[in-house]
């Protein structure tokens, strides 16, 4: 795109000033000063924008870094066209990555056939980060006109953190039909004594109460607490409102991902089925599953799914629609673990509705509130009220102070819950 | 993401200050009137460059050119004032360019080559035509006719205006 900068506007007037004065005074010296202005005016009058014909390459030293690792990026710009007297280059650094050393911008003059290099370092963060096109502005020598272009150079940095260490979250009483670790309120095969009932044909011989038969002659069957596995969906709050920060460049989403990984690890270890859903405009769904493959899949999705991106969504969001979608996918017997900073009332309503539809909900809420300004103190109070409201409805809430490990917060909260 | 320091590159500011400084000294070396104007101009130029306010810098440049006009009008040497005027305009050009660079790429980006290229061209563009004009003016036979010079400049102006269209 060609654009005149109009920076020299008024230079003709400045050139005319000595000219006029010189003519009036008939003073050749002053007239000569006018030449200065005319020279510059002629310089500025050339408004042919430079031809931009460049080849750009981007070199990334580590495309699959660990979180926090420094990644060196080098941009090489080769001028295949004529001289560029004033070339400004801004690399399209992915929005979630922070530059830690150097600058992704460069201003230079580039002769034909020469190559300029631009090096900087970014800090890797969770997610798949695609570089945006390189933005170029070329100006002519006098800067009177400029041409803007973008050059797409595809590069990606993919950072998949390992799942955080397990945090054992006690589940609520609803299970599916597979054997597992959750003690249920119904009798059957198991370990812990539940009740004695009258014998029915077909009962296993190993469960007949022989002592009672010897004493009274009646056949009776011992029942144990049935131990079943649970199906759990981790639901992460990916709405714009949930991207509240902790004041140190880490948004609630990072804490949600950390907690989801920790809880999922422990659940998978215990033999429960774990799935993943995004509550927000960007949809992600991993059906509950078991085993090593599921663990790898959860790790991957937690790191890379767009719904859990470190960058807040731009799209419009309809909570009802997202909730309906989650409900449609959740198996009937599944529980939900909601991860949310509880930054507004809408998420509270959604949690209550999920519970009302028969999916027991446990909430893990990273606490990112601060108390340094009246507005923030108000937000802190509001969040506390939301937690109380949820607890009054019988929903378990882990209020996680993010300065401490999530496993500790979960264990402390679990002590207050009935087993 | 931390914010970008959009201040002008230091090299650009230093060069502009240097050019303007020499121009102010040259203007001040003439009469009292031109000295007064030069002092006024230097205030504006300094403020404009250091605070990044281009309108101030432009106003300062106009005052500086006026100071040189007054200097020549009050009997100062022509050569130094021509040089001073070129330096004044070049200082504005370099200062404005640096300010603009700051807004595009920030103070932390490498921009030395761009600043130096621009500054060199800016000074050359002032010196070369004036040098030619001056040589013609000095060497012209027959008592340096002002009317010829007027016509020459008029032609130059018309040409410039024509080019701008």
Interface residues (C-beta under 8 A of the other chain):
Chain A: X5 X7 X10 X11 X12 X14 X15 X16 X17 X18 X19 X21 X22 X23 X25 X26 X27 X28 X29 X30 X31 X32 X33 X34 X35 X36 X37 X38 X39 X40 X41 X42 X43 X45 X46 X47 X85 X86 X87 X88 X89 X90 X95 X98 X99 X102 X103 X105 X106 X107 X108 X109 X118 X137 X141 X142 X143
Chain B: X1 X2 X4 X9 X58 X62 X65 X66 X68 X69 X72 X73 X78 X81 X82 X85 X86 X89 X93 X96 X97 X100 X101 X104 X105 X106 X108 X109 X110 X111 X113 X114 X115 X117 X118 X121 X125 X126 X128 X129 X130 X133 X134 X137 X144 X146 X149 X150 X153 X156 X157 X159 X160 X161 X163 X164
